[in-house]
Amino acid sequence: MKKHIIIILLASLLLLCACQPTPETEFVINKGDNVLEQKLYATPEPVADTVSLHENASAAPESEPANEPTAEPVKQQLFPDRWDEDGMQIRNYVTLSIHTDVETRADGLYPAYRTQEEPLTEDRIMHFAEALLSKPVELELIEAKTKQELQNELQNYLDDVAEWEEWVANGKQGDEDRDETGYDPEEVKRMTDWYMNEIKHAPDTLDVVPTSDYSSYRIGQIARYRQETGDSAVIASTVTEVWNTVSISKRCSHTGYIYWEHYYTKDKTDPTIDTERYWKDSALSREDAEAMLKKGLDRLGLNDFEIRFAERATLFDTSETSTAGVSGGWGFRLVRAFGYPTIDVPYQVCGVLEFGSGDGFLSNKPIRDEEIEVFVDENGIEYFLYGGQKKVLQQVNPNVELLPFDDMQRIVKNALSVCYPSARYQGRENRKIALEIYRMVLTTRTLRVPDSDDFYEVPCWVVLFDGFSSNNQETRTNPGMSHDAIIINAVDGTVVFYERKTSSVPNR
């Protein structure tokens, strides 16, 4: 079954944007003047009031002064609750309307952190396994994939390449959501050579190692556990140069995945997809699922994550020979949001993100969020995927100074007017475009620290708008889908765009 989440990037964007008239206000990707660092490490502005925003003023009576001096309180940064504007002309063929609530932190304080990627260790993976899986009575440790398994993977990959090439040959007709970046011939050759070499040295069959615990499990392999109940469970971990992920699937013969309801709804309209095999209904309520989720996260030691997206889902098993639904329940996507409002933007369709970028602007490229995907049914957590682990090194600022909202309004309008519509529709001025901003959230994104392996967790505005998605209304009402979005660093006003890397070896 093919994945439906697609990243659409405009390969010719930089060239097209360069041909446009010079805007009145410069559109900034990265100022390169250390404004971000200067503001991150500046002393927060205090308030005139002597009562701390963090403490209850009535906690200590006036007759009993506190023994310790009270820290000087920090000034709240407040923003409007709504932004409404109608029909402004931002290009000669583009209008922009804005009708959105403005979602911010309730306390008006915007901390920033310095973090570091935390590699998965075998001990940590064992902790997750022992928290989620019952004690096994025997274990099948799969040291490698068989020749047949690798041949099947290679054939599936080559089929995808051929399908994409056929789509291009047909003028890119019939699938508006397909990834236009496609497959680079050199990358296809490298992947094919890698598979051929693996197939050459792969065993015909796999060894079984009896054991009574998880100690034989190693990162980067697949271990299948036979439990006292007769069920099987799979731990599959992928470690590459970018992704740092552990996945645990129960009741699956190979590796499980979450089949979200919005994909099921879409797939039902495709007669070539046997959705009856994938989808399993469940009577489990959202409230009961969340209660089970909380218990499971407590056992895992991950109770400081916040739910960013939740939807009915099916756990389905993806073996080499078949894919089928295992259980119905609820899927959750969680994030460590540092107390900020959460918003799910799996991928940004907006082509503006690559405009004017250039080498060396790493502080504008966020790494993957620290994120968990969980499937919960009547038995509790049945699937667990955790990636992007980070540890907090320090809180660099309890309340970093953000740009005023009127400055942010100007930056957002300018970004949409200067690059995105003009790049996509150069030479199509006879086609009128109406954009509308419908959601705006002040949240946080992980940005690289220049010349360092560390990261900043920085307040950023995420602005969702109706642009060129295939179905704007469906996108608006379903937060699990891809969005037309632009992300602005709330500290220095620069545009944030995602860094795309590929693994040196395929996921295993």
N, C-alpha and C positions, 0 to 999 in steps of 0.2 A: 504494500500500500504506500503510495507516494505521499510525502509531506506537502502540506498546503501553504505553510508560511513562507512567503517569498520576499526577498529583498530586491527592489528594483532600483538600479543605479543607472544614471545617464552617462555613458562612456564619453560622449562628446561635450559634456557640460562646460568644462573649462573653456574650450574653444568658442562655444556659442556665447557664453557670457562675455568673453573678451570682445566680441563684436558689438556689444550693446553700447549705447551712449553712456558717457560717464555720468553717474548719478550725482545729484546735488549734495547728498550726504554720503560719505564713504561707508561702504559695507565692510565690517571688520570681522575677519576670522580670528586673528591673533595679533594683538598690538605689539607684542614683543618688548614691552617697556617695564616689565616686572610689576605692573599695577596689581595683578592678582596676589603676588607674594607680599607686597607692601601692605595691602589691605587685610590679608589673612593674618599677618603677625602684628597688626596695629592693636593698640589698647582699646577695648570697647568703650564707647561713650557712656558715661554714667547719667543717671537721672537726677533731677534736683531733689525729688522726694527722698526722704531718709528711710522709707519703708522698702525693704527688698522685695522684688517681684517673686523671689523664690521662697519666701518665708511668710508664714501667717503672722500678721502684725499683732494679733491678740495672744500669741503663744506665750509671751512673757509680760506680766503686769508691769506698769511703770515703776512701781515700788520695788521691783526685783530686777534690776538691770542685769543683762547677760554678762557672764564672766569673760567671755571671749568677744573681741570686737567684731561687729557685723561687717561683712564684706560690702563694699560700695555697690549698690544695685546697678544693674545694666539697663540701658534705655531700650524700650520696646520699639520695634520697627513695624509700623502698621501700614496696611495696603487696603485699597477699596475692595468691597465685596463683589462688585460687578463691573464689567466693562461692556458698554453698549455703544456702538456707532453704526450708522447705516450708509451703505452705498457710496463710499468714497472712491474716487477714481485714482488708482495707484499706477496704472499705465494707460496708454491710450486705448487698450482693449481689455483691461482688467479692472474689475471693481472688487472692493473688499468690504464685507460687513462683519461686525463683531457683536456677538450675543453670548456672553459667557459669565458664569460665576468665576470668581478669582479665589482659588483654594490655597490657603497659607497655614502656617502653624498657629495654633490657638494662643500660644504664650507670647507671640511676637518676638521670639528670640531665635537666632539662626546660627547655631554652632557649626564649626568646620573642624574636620579631623584629618590627621595624617595616618595612613594605614599602610599595611604591607601584605602582599600576597602570602598566604599560609599554605605551603604544600601539604597534600594529604600524606599521612604516615600510615604504615600498616597498623599501628596501635589504634589510630583513630578509626580506621575502617573496621577493625575488629570490634571496637566499641559500638559502632552503628549496627553491625551485624548481630552482636549479642543482644542488643536492645530490641531489635525487631524480629529476630528469628528464634524459634525454639531450639533447644539443644539438639543437634543432629546425632543420629546413631551411626551413620556412615556418610562419607563424603566422596563425590567424584571430582577430583581435581583435574580439570582439563588443561593440560600443559600447552596445547596448541590446537589450532583448528585443523580439521581433516582436509585432504586434497579436495574432496567434493564440496565441502563448505566454502572453501576459498574460491573454487571455480564458479560456484553459484553467485558469490558476491561479485566477482569480476564480471560475470555475464550481466548481472543486474546493473552494474555501473555502465558497461558499454551500451546496454539497451537505453539507459537514460541519455547518454551522449547522442546516440543515433536519433532518439525521439526529438531532442532539442535541435539537432541539425536539420531534421525534416521540417520542423516548425519554422526555422529561419528560411529554408528553401521555399516555403509556401508563403513568404511575405509576412511572417509573424502574425498569422491569422488564427483565430479560434481559441486563444487562451490569453486574456488580457493580464492575468496575474503571473504569467511565467517570468522567470528570472532572465532579464535581457542580457546579463553579463555572460551567461553561457559557460562553455568549457574551453579553456585555453588548450590548443593542441599539444604544447609542451607538457602541460600538467596531465593531460590524458595519457601521453606516452610514459611519463614518470610513474603514474598510478598503475598503468598496465604492466610496466616492467617490474614494479614492486610486487604486484600480485603474482606474476609469473615466477619470480624468484621464490616467493613464499610457497607457492604450489609445488615447486620442484623439491623443496626440503620438508614439506608437510607429511605427517604420517597418514596412513590409510585409515587407522582406527585410533581411538583414544584410550589411555590408561585410566583405571579406576584405583584410587588410593583410599583404603578404609581408614577411618579416623573417628574420634569421638569429640573433636572440637574444631575450631576454626583456624588453628595455628598454621595450617599448611597453605592458607590462602595468601596469594601474592598480588600486588597491584598490577593491573594490566592484563589479567587473565580472567577466565570465567570458571567459577566453581559451582557445581550443582550439588545441593544437599538433599539427601533422603532423610526425612524426619520420621519420628515415631508414629505420626498420624498417617503416614503413607504419602503425604504431600511432598512436593519438591519445591525448592526455592533457588533462585539464582542471584549471585552477586556478580555484577559486571562493572568493572572500573576502567575508565579510559584516561590515560595520562599522556598529554601531548605538550608541545611547546606553548600552547595557548590555554587549552582547557585543562582544568584540574578538578575532575569530577568523579564521584562515586555514585553508583546506582545499585539499588537492592530491589529485586522483584520476587514476590512470593507467588506460588501456584502457577509458575510459568516454566515451560520446558526449556526455554532459551532466555530471551530478555524481554521484559515487559515495557509497554509504553502507555501513556495516557491518551485515550481517544476522546477529545473534548466534544461536547454536544454541538458546538457551532460547526465543527467539521462534519459530524454525523448529519446534521440538518442539510448542509450543502451537498454531501455525498449522496443523499437520498434522491437527489434530482439527476444523478448520473447513473444510467441503466447498466453501465459496465462494472459498477462497484456493488458487491454483495454486502450491503450494510447489515443484513440480518445476521451474518456471521460475526460482525464486529461489535454490534451494540447489544448491551444487556441492560434492561430496565431495573430500577431499584426503587423501593418505597422509603429509603432512608431520607430523613429530612436534613436540611442544611444545618439546623441547630444541633441535631444529634451527631452529624458528621464533624462539626467544629469541636464538640466536646471530646470526641475520640481523637481528633487531631491534636488537641491540647495535651491530652494524656500522653500521646506518643511523643510529642516534642519535648515534654518534660523528661521522659526516659532518655531521650537522645541528648539532653542538655542544650537544646536549641529553642528555649522558650522566649527569647527576645526577638524573634522574627514576627513580622506583621503580614497579614493576608493582603495580597495585592489584587488577586483575581480568584474567583471561585465559580465553578460551573458543574452541572451534572456531567458525568463522564463514565467511560468504560475502561477497565484495565484489559489490554489485549496482548496476547502472546505472539511474538514474532520469531518463530522458528524458521529454519532454512526452507522448509517444505510448505509451510502454511502459516496464515495469520488468522487468529480467531479471538473473539471476546472471551474473557475469563470471568469477569464479575462487574456488576453495575454499582455505582456509588457516586462519589463527589471527587472532583479534582481541584486541588488548590495550588496556587503559585504564591510563594511567600518571599519576603525580602527583608534584609536588615536595613531599615530605613532611618535609623538614628532619630526617631521621633518625628520625622517629616511626613506630610501626606504622601500616599503612595499612588502611583499611576502606572498602568501596564502599557508599555510601548515596546512590544517584542522586537520590531524592526521599524526603521524609519524609511518610508517610501520617498520622502522628500529629497529631490536631487540637489537642493541647495547645499547639502552637507559637504560636498567635495569641492565646492567653488572656492578658488583662491587659496587652497590649503598648501601646498608646497612642503618640502621636506623640513624637518626640524620643529614643526609646530605640535610637539607631542602633548603639551599641556591642554590642548583642545580635544584630545582623543580619549574618551573614557574606556576603561576595560570593562569586562563583563561584570554585571551586578552580582553581589553575593546572593544567590537565589536558591530556593528549594522548590521542587515540584513533588507533590504528594497525592497519592490516590487513597481514599478512605472508603471502606464499605462496612457492613455490619460486623466484621471481624476486626476492625481497626485499620491501621496503616498497612496496606498491601504492596505499595510501591513508593520508593523514596529515591529522589535524584537530587544531589547536592553538589553545587559547583561554585567556583569563584571565591573560595574561602579567603577571608582577610582577617588580620588582627589589628586592633587599634594601637598605634604607637603613642599618640598623644592627641589631646584636644588642643588644636593650635589657636582656637579662638572661640570663646563661649557665645559670641554674638558678632560675627563678622559684618562689617558695614556693607549693605546692599545698595545698588543704584535706585534712585527714586522711581516710582512707578511711571511717571510721565516720560522719563528717559527710556524705560523699557518699552513703553508703547511705541515710541518713535523707532527704536531699534527693530522691533518685530515687524512693523509696517515696512520699514526700509528693506529688511531681508526678503520679505515676500515680493516687494515691487521690483527690486534690482535684479535678483537672480532667478528665482524659481520659475515664475511664469514666463519671463522673457527667454530663458534658456529652452524651456520645453516647447514654446510656441513661436520661436523666431520664424518670420516669414508667413505666419498665419494670422496676421492682424485682423483679417476679416472675421475671425472666429472670436466671439465675445466670451470672456471667462468671468465667472462670478465666484469668488472665494468667500468662505465664511469661517471665522474662528469660533469654535463652539465649546472649547474647554481649555482652561489655563490653570496649571498647578505649579506652585513653588515647592519643589522637592529637592532631592540631592542626587548628584551623579559623581561617579568615581573618575577623576582625571589624573593623568600621569604627572608626577613631579619631574620637571625638566632635569636631565642629567642625573637621574636617580632611579632606583628600582622601587621607590615608594610611590604612594598615591595620595591625592587629596580627595576627601569627601566634601564637595563644594555645593552650596545652594545654587540651583539652576531652575529657570522657568521652562516648563514643558508646555508648548502651545500646539494643540491639535486643531486642524482645520480641514474643511472639505476642499479637496483639490482635484486629484486625478485618480483616486481610488475607483475601482470598478463599480462599487455600490456604496455611495456615501452614507445613505441612511442605515444600511446594515452595519457599516463600520462604526458609525456614531453609537449605535445601541449595543454593540458587542465589544467590550473592552479587550477581549482576547484576540481580536483580529489586528492585523497591521494597520497603521494609521499614516496619513499625511501629517507629519509633525516637524516642528523646528524646536531646537533646544538652545536657550540662551543662558550663558553664565551670568547669574544674578549679581556677581561681584564686580566683574570688569566689562560686561556687555558683549563679550565675544561669542560667536556661534560655536556650539559644540557639535562635533560630528564623530561618527563611530569609525574606529579603526578595524579594518578587515584583514584577517590573516588566515592562512590555511595551515593545517597540520602537516608536518613533514612525513607522517605516515597516516594511513586511514585509521578511523576509529575501529577498535576491536572489541 
